[in-house]
Every structure is written in C-alpha cells, then in structure tokens.
Amino acid sequence: MRPHAAASVVLLGLMVACTATPVAVHHQEAAQTKVIHSTPSPSPSPAPASTPRPVKLHFVGTISSLPAALAARMHGTTWRSGCPVPLSDLRLLRLSYWDMDGNYRRGQLVINESQAAGMVTVFHKMFAARFAIAKLHLAVEYNPKNDDPHDARSWTTGFNCRVAVTARGPRTSWSQHAYGLAIDVNTVQNPYVTSDGYIHNIPSRAYRDRSMHLPGMIHAGDVVVRAFEAIGWHWGGYWSNDKDYMHFSLTGG
C-alpha cells in the first residue's frame, strides 16, 4: 500500500481527479425541497397555487486525506503507535446514503487509501438502490471491558485499529479493520452468529431469522453483496461456520 500526499475526489461516472488539496465536488446536491410557483393569471380570480416540485437528491462521494483535527482525535483511540498502517495510508470518505426512514443523509468513513475509490462506487450503488443504512459513523475505540451486549447503535464503520472480534469475544490477531480493509454494515441488523447460533448483541437477536427482509438486512446475492464483490471484497455471510453478516473485507477475513 502506497500513501499519496494528494487527495482524490471520486465523482459520479467514476471520474477521479487528483489535486494538491481535497476538493469536494457535489452533484447538484439538495437537502431541501425546492418550490416553484406559477405566474399569476391575468384574470380577476386568484390563480391556483402550483404543486411543489421536488428536486432529485443526488449521490455525493468525496475522498480526502485525514484532516489534522480528525487525525489528532484518532491518535490514541482508533489509531495508536504499533498499528499495522500509518495514518498517512488512510483516507476520509464523505458519502451520501438513505437512512432507515428514507431520509437523505451524509456521513463519514475512514478506509485504506488503496480502496477509497472503489468504496465510493460501492456506496453509490447502495444509494441508487435505496438500501437503508442506519448511521454512517466513524469508529470509536474498542475496549472489550466495555462491550455492552445491549448496545443498540447500528453503525456502519470502516477503519479501527483493533483485534478481530467474534460473538464469543476478541481474538489476538489484527482485524482487517486495523488495516482499513474492512467495513461493517448495519451492525444490529446484520449480527455475528456463531455456528451454534449464538448472538452476543441482544438487539441483534431480532434479526436471527435471515429469511426476513427488513430494512438494512443483507442477504446473499443482494445489491450490497454484489457491490462489494465488484471491487473484489468478500462477505462474512458466506463463511462456512460462523457467519458475520455485517462484515465485508478485501481478504475475506
């Protein structure tokens, strides 16, 4: 993996431009409805009000180097000395998505620079399919002593310098998240399930039955799985024993 000093911006149509500083390019983004009124009729009677015409909301995806403030906040929490990648190898993505109520949102994701452009295309495809993401959120420090089984936060996160974690607890080897080469999508709706059916997170147990098709759930061959497969990533839902339905990674681990 080779760091780049320049930031990259990925646009619709998969155009990437390199500049000395990150430039966010918006695709006619509109967060509110635009109302267009008709011209009043010349007749004495009042003209009827026109019907508001909603403006289509477009996907926006940008890539930049980590801002200094973010790098400082990550230092000692989600990144520390001894992590397998330097902060210079990471990139900040700002991405559009639809939340569980169908609202247009923007969120942030940190990922390895080598996968940044491809990840924008993944989220573009999910946006176009209106796949629901509960919350796109930067990772927080992992502490096994604070692993609350009642945690109802269903976040979609990327880089986090931590060991691999299963439903039975943490392992000792680095997670692919520690390299910026993994993403967890909707952690409540897509739980880690052991081969004997155990789910550590209690709110996730409502999603044990994978034949259900509720908002935010991921299924074999769906638009989310296909989008990640298109950039060479692998889904934890295809693992042979335990199933990690939230987890996508470059290496499959």
C-alpha positions in Angstrom: 0.0 0.0 0.0 1.5 3.4 -1.1 0.5 6.7 0.6 -0.3 9.6 -1.6 0.1 13.2 -0.5 -2.6 14.3 -2.8 -6.3 13.9 -2.2 -8.6 12.2 -4.7 -12.1 13.1 -5.5 -14.4 10.5 -6.9 -17.4 11.7 -8.9 -20.4 10.1 -10.4 -19.3 8.4 -13.6 -16.3 7.2 -11.7 -14.1 10.2 -12.6 -11.3 10.7 -10.1 -9.2 13.9 -10.2 -6.1 14.4 -8.2 -5.3 17.8 -6.8 -2.9 19.2 -4.2 -5.7 19.6 -1.8 -9.0 17.7 -1.4 -11.8 19.2 -3.5 -15.4 18.1 -2.8 -17.5 18.0 -5.9 -21.2 18.0 -5.4 -23.7 16.5 -7.9 -26.5 19.1 -7.7 -27.0 18.1 -4.0 -30.2 19.5 -2.5 -31.1 18.9 1.1 -34.4 20.6 1.0 -37.4 20.7 -1.4 -37.4 23.5 -3.9 -40.8 25.1 -4.6 -41.6 26.6 -8.0 -44.6 28.9 -8.2 -46.5 29.6 -11.4 -47.1 33.1 -12.7 -50.4 34.6 -11.5 -53.2 34.5 -14.1 -54.3 37.9 -15.6 -57.9 37.1 -14.8 -59.5 38.8 -11.8 -59.9 35.5 -10.0 -56.9 34.2 -7.9 -54.7 31.7 -9.7 -54.5 28.3 -8.1 -51.2 27.6 -6.2 -48.8 25.4 -8.1 -47.8 22.0 -6.8 -44.3 21.9 -5.2 -41.9 20.1 -7.5 -39.3 18.1 -5.5 -35.7 18.3 -6.6 -34.0 14.9 -7.0 -31.3 14.2 -4.4 -28.0 13.1 -6.0 -25.3 10.9 -4.6 -22.2 12.7 -3.4 -18.9 10.9 -2.7 -15.6 12.6 -1.9 -12.1 11.4 -0.8 -9.6 13.4 1.1 -6.6 13.0 3.3 -7.4 12.9 7.0 -7.9 16.4 8.3 -5.5 17.3 11.1 -8.3 17.5 13.7 -9.5 14.1 12.8 -6.0 12.5 12.8 -5.5 14.1 16.3 -8.8 12.7 17.6 -7.9 9.2 16.3 -4.5 9.2 17.8 -4.6 7.1 20.9 -8.2 5.8 20.3 -8.9 4.2 17.0 -5.2 4.5 15.9 -2.0 4.3 18.0 1.7 3.6 17.6 2.2 0.0 16.6 -0.9 -0.2 14.3 -0.3 -2.0 11.1 -0.8 1.1 8.9 0.2 4.7 9.3 -2.4 7.4 9.4 -0.9 8.7 6.1 -2.2 5.5 4.4 -5.8 6.3 5.4 -8.4 8.4 3.6 -11.6 10.1 4.7 -14.7 9.5 2.6 -17.8 11.7 2.8 -20.8 9.8 1.4 -24.5 10.2 0.7 -26.9 7.5 2.0 -30.5 6.8 2.8 -31.4 6.2 6.5 -33.9 3.8 7.9 -36.7 6.3 7.5 -35.8 7.1 3.9 -34.2 10.4 4.7 -31.2 11.7 2.7 -28.0 11.8 4.9 -24.3 12.4 4.7 -21.8 10.5 6.7 -18.0 9.8 7.0 -15.9 6.7 6.7 -12.2 6.1 7.1 -10.6 3.5 4.9 -7.3 2.5 3.4 -6.2 4.8 0.5 -5.8 1.8 -1.8 -9.6 1.0 -1.5 -11.0 4.5 -1.3 -12.1 4.9 -5.0 -13.7 1.5 -5.1 -15.6 2.1 -1.9 -17.2 5.2 -3.3 -18.6 3.1 -6.1 -20.0 0.6 -3.5 -21.9 3.3 -1.7 -23.1 4.9 -4.9 -24.7 1.6 -5.8 -26.3 1.2 -2.4 -27.6 4.8 -2.7 -29.1 4.1 -6.1 -30.8 1.0 -4.8 -32.0 3.0 -1.7 -30.5 0.4 0.6 -31.1 1.7 4.2 -28.1 2.5 6.4 -29.0 3.2 10.0 -26.0 5.5 10.5 -22.7 6.0 8.7 -20.3 6.8 11.6 -16.6 6.9 12.3 -15.4 4.1 14.5 -14.8 4.6 18.2 -12.2 2.9 20.4 -12.8 -0.7 21.0 -12.5 -1.9 24.7 -13.5 -5.4 25.4 -14.3 -4.4 29.0 -16.9 -2.0 27.7 -18.5 -4.4 25.2 -22.2 -3.8 26.1 -24.5 -6.7 24.9 -27.4 -4.2 25.0 -25.7 -1.8 22.6 -28.4 -0.7 20.1 -26.1 1.5 18.0 -26.3 0.2 14.4 -23.4 1.9 12.8 -21.6 1.4 9.5 -17.9 1.8 10.1 -14.6 1.2 8.5 -11.1 1.6 9.9 -10.5 0.8 13.5 -7.1 -0.3 14.8 -8.3 -3.3 16.9 -8.0 -7.1 17.1 -10.6 -9.3 15.4 -13.8 -9.7 17.5 -16.3 -12.6 17.4 -19.6 -13.2 19.2 -17.5 -15.1 21.8 -15.1 -12.3 22.4 -11.9 -10.8 21.0 -9.0 -12.7 19.4 -5.4 -11.8 19.5 -4.7 -11.2 15.7 -5.3 -7.9 14.0 -8.7 -7.4 12.4 -8.9 -6.3 8.8 -10.4 -3.1 10.1 -6.9 -2.4 11.6 -5.6 -2.2 8.0 -8.5 -0.1 6.7 -9.5 -3.1 4.6 -12.9 -4.0 6.2 -16.3 -2.4 6.7 -19.2 -3.4 8.9 -22.7 -2.5 7.6 -25.6 -2.0 10.0 -24.2 -3.9 12.9 -27.6 -4.6 14.6 -29.5 -5.8 11.5 -26.6 -8.0 10.4 -25.1 -9.7 13.5 -22.2 -12.0 14.1 -23.7 -15.5 14.6 -21.7 -18.5 15.8 -22.0 -21.9 14.2 -24.2 -23.0 17.1 -26.5 -19.9 16.7 -25.2 -17.7 19.5 -25.5 -13.9 19.1 -23.8 -11.7 21.7 -25.6 -8.5 20.9 -29.1 -8.7 22.3 -30.8 -6.1 20.0 -29.5 -8.1 17.0 -31.3 -11.3 18.1 -34.4 -10.0 16.5 -32.6 -10.4 13.2 -31.5 -14.0 13.7 -34.0 -15.3 11.1 -32.2 -14.4 7.8 -35.3 -15.3 5.7 -36.7 -11.9 6.8 -36.3 -8.9 4.5 -36.3 -6.0 6.9 -34.7 -2.6 6.1 -30.9 -2.7 6.4 -30.6 -6.5 6.3 -28.0 -8.0 3.9 -28.7 -11.2 2.0 -26.7 -13.5 -0.3 -26.6 -12.0 -3.8 -28.3 -8.8 -3.0 -27.2 -5.3 -4.2 -24.9 -4.8 -1.2 -23.1 -8.1 -1.7 -22.8 -7.6 -5.4 -21.5 -4.1 -5.0 -18.6 -5.3 -2.7 -17.9 -8.3 -4.9 -17.5 -5.9 -7.9 -14.4 -4.4 -6.2 -13.0 -7.7 -5.1 -14.3 -7.7 -1.5 -15.8 -10.7 0.4 -18.8 -11.1 2.6 -18.7 -12.7 6.1 -22.2 -14.1 5.5 -20.6 -16.6 3.2 -18.2 -18.0 5.9 -18.6 -21.8 6.3 -19.0 -21.9 10.1 -19.7 -18.7 12.0 -21.5 -16.0 10.0 -20.5 -12.3 10.2 -23.4 -10.8 8.3 -22.3 -7.2 8.8 -18.7 -7.8 7.7 -17.0 -7.1 4.3 -13.3 -7.2 3.7 -10.7 -7.3 1.0 -9.1 -10.5 2.2 -12.3 -12.3 3.3 -11.1 -12.5 6.9 
